[in-house]
């Protein structure tokens, strides 16, 4: 018997009172049909403590009474059991009941008998799980002390093992359940219940999470933590900052834990602090109403380790959810979330709902001019104004780049309302910034449409609006979708045609009207399908430009034109000039100049024989950039002409600023030259303008002798058109040149 574990109250009452914690005594059940035995046993064990816990005696005078007490009283540690009571085997039968029927395996049983002959010692010990077997006559006071202490020690060890085992089972089960939770709120609601189950206490507590301050993410103050879940008695604390929790005891313990970023404990409560690598620190308050035993503290540590893992898991899932459903720049729903919202709304109601896509006009120009930081801030301001000024039932999202998606009832959400909201200037870093917007919208009519398809229809309308004129607003119709579908099929076919070499160049000669000689040719892209049908250029060229496919097609055209001109020069040596059309999309491409340099370097043709034809839209691009490109082309020796002159922008000042070499009069003006109701004013003006700017002038679309003579009269001596010949493939052109040069 250990003197460190056993104390006698009658020898030193004051010391005993200081050491013993009376809140949870060891329960000893005395089972005997002799009342004197009860009295003697209680007196002998009076004042005994084990591991600083007192003894509490329960009394039963029969096996039946003992069975009832065992069913009603939890945590009985030791039974001092008389073998012979109602009958010779009453005590032994009770042992069997305890172990087999009541399944109480931890209780230590000390058998006592005054008639040892009725139950052989070896047989009893082998057959039953008992702690000791004693003759009453042998149980002196010291012997009883030793016997009970030994039994209590065995019970304590078994109880610890059982508690640990059950606790670990609960932890494993709880951790599995917590791991499956996908949100901070869900996790918080589950932790209190699971932890209470581990410790065997009522589920009284609350959970706080640190609400990160974006401006000062390293602060740790009570104001930074918000209660997200709480048990019934603390429900009024939910969504409250820790500093404002009404319960003083709870608040003080939480504040102490936050200030130290560590666990805290009082007599009847504890707080557990869980730091998180992402800054989403968690704080748990638990009302335990008693001191925890060593085993419970160990289980608590294990459980807390699992909670920390669950917290990291949930935090990662929350972040993945945010990445999946929220725009990282604006912190508003993204395209995926928008589609999901449409699906959810469509399950309940789909009438009188409208989806509007809003695109900021020329946003890339704002980014280029003011910088990406200003562009990002402008997007934030637009999102903020939409959310603040639109009715609450309107769902606002960012679909991509500078495009926002809106959904709401048609009676409160209209394109006109959005125009009014965004027409007011934005204060961008101290300066006013105006924007214009283009909108496409779709009024929901099909109950079976998915969110993604609904967005697609609104986007079809938006693209159409952007193609027609910026700042416009267009509603989706099935006709627009059909046209868009046909354009998509055309684009797919065009890509395949480029790969399968269905595209080719046709050449239209350019004639000197004074000498009648050919001075050059213009390369024109054509598309002949495998079934020998021709796709008109005015159908596939716009598709190629809008898709960006014109860039590789344009490079192919330049290379092919130079190769064919090389063939013509080797055979005819006419010094012809090759005109190649350059799209505005090609012209602004960052690799345009490098591509031209590469093509020229790979060809024996003199660069002075190459002329690029651009439309007036190129001239109206950012002037300085266009000037630099034109100068680089001139440095290479390449000439540049303005195609379809007079049909585009009315501002002619760019002609003085930019170094163009030739003007091409559009066919529409040539057609009117022989109309009795028209005049030759515009062609004459273009011819005179070119002469005064020292630029050559060529007329396109000449189809009659009368037009030819009129041009001569106006001193325009370069022309091309059906009057001379139609565009021809290389072999046909060679035959035509052969006949033309013999004249």
SULPENOR-V649258 format. One record per helix or strand. SS is the DSSP state (hx for helix, st for strand). FROM is the first residue (numbers start at 1). TO is the last residue. Records with the same first field share a line. If there is no record, write none. Layout:
SS=FROM-TO + FROM-TO
This chain:
st=6-7 + 26-31 + 49-50 + 53-60 + 76-82 + 108-113 + 132-135 + 205-210 + 225-230 + 241-241 + 264-265 + 269-274 + 282-287 + 326-326 + 333-333 + 353-360 + 395-400 + 403-409 + 426-428 + 431-433 + 437-443 + 473-475 + 503-512 + 518-528 + 534-535 + 577-581 + 610-614 + 639-645 + 662-665 + 696-699 + 718-719 + 728-728
hx=13-19 + 35-44 + 63-72 + 90-101 + 116-118 + 121-127 + 136-138 + 141-179 + 184-199 + 222-224 + 232-237 + 242-244 + 248-260 + 294-325 + 335-348 + 363-370 + 372-389 + 415-423 + 451-468 + 478-499 + 537-547 + 550-572 + 584-587 + 592-601 + 607-609 + 616-619 + 623-636 + 654-657 + 667-674 + 681-692 + 705-713 + 730-740
